[in-house]
Amino acid sequence: MRRFTSRSLVALGVVLALGLSTPAIASAGSGPGSTSQKTFHQERQAYNASRQAIQMTFQSAVSSARATYFSAITKTTSSAQRSGARQAMETAIIQAAAARSVALTALGNPPVRFSIRLVR
């Protein structure tokens, strides 16, 4: 019985040692500190900041158009004036959406993580 216990403990030790060392060896060259990972994260942060700036500009333009519309509505007396104010707001929002679309197209696709695939 004692041999079975000692063999079981040795086998368990070998399995644990292999189980703990294999992931460390497998990720040795591609850890979070590698140059390609740092570059990817920097590019991703720059892309996200640019995208957020584009979105904030669009939201600002929409808010401005709505504020102009609501201030115009309080001063109008006829339905033609209200209709004109509404059309001006819609036109401003459409132009802001078009500008956002052009900016997002110019920004391009997000950066892609570089990975090496080994073919066997």
HELIX and SHEET records of a PDB file:
HELIX    1   1 ARG A    2  ALA A   26  1                                  25    
HELIX    2   2 THR A   35  LYS A   75  1                                  41    
HELIX    3   3 SER A   79  LEU A  107  1                                  29    
END                                                                             
